[in-house]
């Protein structure tokens, strides 16, 4: 995930950016020259949001301007499905069963396995 901020300086001075407050978990980084804010790629990234308010400063070396960047965190599908009793699933399929024949149902809500030929 990334997004960017941009400030301009009427004197033409180089602007540098930094996150000054709001990143409680150290989950974000900003490119000091481009203003690109990225989520640090951590496998154990435990965002404590759902909302982060990052104070971002832009400086020309003499003057500083600040802005608040609001980041809304949306949960993603972090976990794979798990078969609780996988070793107990057994089925018998007749040799000449037609395509689409139900082999067995683990649960009506979650999964139906059907026969396919390859």
N, C-alpha and C positions, 0 to 999 in steps of 0.2 A: 504494500500500500504506500502511495506517496502522493503528495500535493505540494504546491509551492506558494510562497508569498513573494511580493515584489514591491520594492520601494524605489523611488527615484530621488536624485539629488540635483537641484537646479544649478549647483556649482560644477556639476560634472565629476564630483569626487566618487571614488569607489565606495560602494555600500557593502558592509558586512552584516551578516545575520547571526543571531543566537537565540536559543530558548532560555529565557531567564527565570521562568517559574511555571509550575503546573504539571511538570512531568514527574509525578511522584514515584513512578516505578522504573524510571530510566528506560522507557520503552521507545522513545523517539530520538531522532538525531536530525540536525539541520545542516545542510551544506552552507558553510559560512559565506560563500561567494555567489551561489545561485539561488539560495532561499528555498531549496527543495527540502521538504520535511518528509522523513521516511520512518516507518515503523521498523525498529530493529528486529532482524530475523532471529528470534530465539525459539528453540523448540519448547521451552517451558514458559512461554510468554503468558503471564497471568495478568492480563489487563484488569484493573479494578474499576473500570468505567461503569456505566455506559457512556459517560461524557467526560472528556478532558477539555479543560480550558488552558491552553498553552499561551503564556505571555512570550511574545516574540519581539526582539528588538532589532532595529536596523540602525547602523551607525556609519557615519562618514569619517570617523576618527575625531570629530569635534563635537558633533551633535548626535543625539540619540532620539529615535522615535519608537514608540511601542504600539503594538497591536495585540489583540486577543484572537487566537485561532481556536475555534471550537471544533473538536473532533468527536463525532458520534461513533461509538464502537458497536458493531453488529456481531452477534455471536455467529459462528459458523459451525457446520457439522463436524465436530472434533472426533467423534467416536465411531468406530466401525460396528456393525451389528455383530452380535455374539450368539452362537447357538449354545444354550445352557447344557444340553445333554446330547451333544453331537455323537458320542459313541453308541447311543441307543437307536439311531435312525437306521432302519433296515427295511428293504423293500424287495419284492419279487416282481419281475416284469416278464411276461410271456414273450417268447422269442419273436413272434411275428406281430407284435402289437403295433397298432397304427400310430402315425405321428399325432401328437397332441394328447395322447393317452396320459391321464394323471398317474404318476408313479406313486406319490404319496403327498400328504399335506402335513406340514409341520404345524401350521396354525392357519386357520382361515384368514386371519387378519394380515399375516406377514408374508407368507411364502407358499407358493404351489410349484412343485417341480413337475415338469412335463417332459415326455420323451422326445428327443431330437436325434436325427441321424446325421452323421458327418462323413 
